[in-house]
């Protein structure tokens, strides 16, 4: 593990590309899961968090796929996710990173190819200004694409993961603890074909163009 003392860390929660994921998206595309697209989404997301002074870490499931992900991004530290619900896994990643000395940690998914470094910088600036704050990046579907803190907040239990109530339930949990919530600009992740069509990040965009070319009828 890289040295994390006083580091600002972005932990990207990801499945190994070979293990699938995005089943609804691939069903809508009419094709089986494609590791090439999943790799493109992950690599474009990593590019979006490579801001000055920010240390990215990949938290991978399944745990035995860490070597696969290390081979894909050899310059990024890789840890294993624990078992459990999404909330339990998110909390465990945040606990591990903070226990290793990080001053603050942001959790994001691996399907944010258009994530801008400015959002990451703004999130850490908010946490540096108020170490008791909780930073959240709302997504357009009622969830969030980013959550960050300087200490592990008790906001990961009793959340209806995958519903349009995730953001509201998380904010309510934070308010019950008198945590100050700082909201970033909303962005979307890639869950639908329309989401994929709008992506401008290079690797994901390249995959989409190649997919469209394969679908085009031959002259």
C-alpha positions in Angstrom: 0.0 0.0 0.0 1.2 3.5 -0.8 2.0 5.9 2.0 -1.3 7.7 2.9 -0.2 9.9 5.9 -2.1 13.1 5.5 -3.1 12.3 1.9 -6.2 13.3 0.1 -7.5 10.0 -1.2 -10.1 9.1 -3.9 -11.2 5.5 -3.5 -12.8 4.2 -6.6 -15.1 1.2 -5.9 -15.0 -1.1 -8.9 -15.6 -4.6 -10.1 -12.8 -6.3 -12.1 -13.8 -5.8 -15.8 -13.7 -9.6 -16.4 -16.3 -10.1 -13.7 -19.1 -8.3 -15.6 -21.4 -5.6 -14.3 -23.7 -3.0 -15.9 -26.1 -5.8 -16.8 -29.0 -3.4 -17.6 -26.8 -1.3 -19.9 -25.5 -4.3 -21.8 -29.0 -5.8 -22.1 -30.2 -2.5 -23.6 -27.2 -2.6 -26.0 -28.2 -6.2 -27.0 -24.9 -7.7 -26.1 -23.2 -9.6 -23.3 -21.0 -7.7 -20.8 -17.9 -6.4 -22.5 -14.7 -6.1 -20.4 -13.4 -3.5 -22.9 -16.2 -1.0 -22.1 -15.9 -1.7 -18.4 -12.1 -1.1 -18.6 -12.7 2.1 -20.6 -15.2 3.5 -18.0 -12.7 2.7 -15.2 -9.7 4.2 -16.9 -11.6 7.4 -17.9 -12.8 7.7 -14.3 -9.3 7.4 -12.9 -8.2 10.2 -15.3 -11.0 12.4 -13.8 -9.6 12.1 -10.3 -5.9 12.5 -11.1 -5.9 16.0 -9.6 -2.8 17.6 -8.1 -2.0 16.1 -4.7 -4.8 13.5 -4.9 -4.0 9.8 -4.4 -6.3 7.4 -6.2 -6.9 3.9 -4.8 -9.0 1.1 -6.4 -11.2 -0.9 -4.1 -11.9 -4.1 -6.1 -14.4 -6.9 -6.0 -14.1 -9.9 -6.2 -11.0 -9.8 -3.9 -9.2 -12.5 -6.0 -9.3 -10.1 -9.0 -6.8 -7.6 -7.6 -4.0 -8.8 -9.9 -6.2 -8.3 -12.9 -6.8 -4.7 -12.0 -3.2 -4.1 -11.0 -2.2 -5.2 -14.5 -4.6 -2.7 -16.0 -3.4 0.2 -13.8 0.0 -0.7 -12.4 0.6 2.9 -11.1 -2.5 2.9 -8.8 -2.8 1.2 -5.5 -5.3 -1.7 -5.3 -7.2 -3.0 -2.2 -9.9 -5.6 -1.8 -13.5 -4.7 -1.0 -15.1 -6.6 1.9 -18.3 -8.7 1.6 -21.6 -7.2 2.5 -24.1 -4.7 1.3 -23.0 -1.7 -0.7 -23.2 0.5 2.4 -21.1 -2.0 4.4 -18.5 -2.2 1.7 -18.3 1.6 1.3 -17.9 2.1 5.1 -15.2 -0.6 5.2 -13.2 1.1 2.4 -13.5 4.5 4.1 -12.4 3.0 7.4 -9.4 1.3 5.9 -8.2 4.4 4.1 -8.6 6.7 7.1 -7.0 4.1 9.4 -3.9 4.3 7.1 -3.5 8.0 7.8 -5.4 9.8 5.1 -6.7 13.2 6.1 -9.8 12.8 4.0 -11.3 10.3 1.6 -13.8 10.5 -1.3 -15.7 7.4 -2.5 -16.8 7.2 -6.1 -17.8 4.5 -8.5 -16.0 3.4 -11.6 -18.7 4.6 -14.1 -17.9 8.3 -14.0 -15.9 8.9 -17.2 -16.8 12.6 -17.4 -15.9 13.3 -13.7 -14.0 16.5 -13.7 -10.9 17.1 -11.5 -12.4 20.4 -10.4 -15.2 18.5 -8.6 -12.6 16.5 -6.7 -10.6 19.5 -5.8 -13.7 21.3 -4.6 -14.7 18.3 -2.5 -11.4 18.2 -0.7 -11.4 22.0 -0.2 -14.7 21.7 1.6 -13.3 19.0 3.9 -10.1 20.9 4.6 -12.2 23.9 5.5 -14.5 21.9 7.8 -13.4 18.5 9.0 -16.8 17.8 10.4 -18.5 18.2 7.0 -19.9 15.5 4.7 -19.4 16.1 1.0 -21.9 14.6 -1.4 -22.1 14.8 -5.2 -25.7 14.2 -6.2 -26.6 12.2 -9.3 -29.6 12.8 -11.5 -31.3 9.6 -10.4 -31.8 10.4 -6.8 -28.5 8.8 -5.6 -25.0 10.2 -5.4 -21.8 9.7 -7.4 -19.4 10.8 -4.6 -19.4 10.9 -0.8 -16.5 12.2 1.2 -15.5 12.8 4.8 -12.6 13.2 7.2 -14.0 10.6 9.6 -16.3 7.7 8.9 -19.9 9.0 9.1 -22.9 6.8 10.2 -24.8 7.3 6.9 -24.4 3.9 5.3 -27.1 1.9 7.1 -30.8 1.7 6.4 -30.4 3.1 2.9 -32.4 1.7 0.0 -29.5 1.3 -2.4 -30.4 1.5 -6.0 -33.6 3.5 -5.3 -34.3 7.2 -6.0 -34.2 7.8 -2.2 -30.5 7.2 -1.6 -29.5 10.9 -1.5 -32.5 12.0 0.6 -31.9 9.1 3.1 -28.2 9.9 3.3 -28.8 13.6 3.9 -31.4 12.8 6.6 -28.9 10.5 8.4 -26.3 13.2 8.3 -28.7 15.7 9.7 -29.6 13.4 12.6 -25.9 13.5 13.5 -25.7 17.3 13.0 -23.2 16.9 10.2 -22.9 19.8 7.8 -23.7 18.5 4.2 -21.8 20.2 1.4 -23.3 19.4 -2.0 -21.3 19.4 -5.2 -22.6 20.0 -8.7 -24.7 17.1 -9.9 -23.5 14.8 -12.7 -24.6 11.5 -14.0 -23.0 8.1 -14.1 -23.4 5.6 -17.0 -26.4 3.4 -16.5 -28.3 3.8 -19.8 -27.6 3.9 -23.5 -28.4 7.6 -23.5 -25.8 8.1 -20.7 -23.2 6.2 -22.7 -24.0 8.2 -25.9 -23.4 11.5 -24.1 -19.9 10.5 -22.7 -17.1 12.6 -24.1 -14.2 10.9 -22.2 -11.8 9.4 -24.8 -11.7 5.7 -24.1 -15.4 5.3 -23.5 -16.2 7.5 -26.5 -14.0 5.4 -28.6 -15.8 2.2 -27.5 -19.2 3.7 -28.3 -18.1 4.8 -31.8 -16.7 1.3 -32.5 -19.9 -0.3 -31.2 -22.0 2.0 -33.5 -19.8 1.2 -36.4 -20.3 -2.6 -35.9 -24.0 -2.1 -35.7 -24.2 -0.1 -39.0 -25.4 -2.0 -42.0 -22.8 -2.8 -44.6 -23.1 -1.0 -47.9 
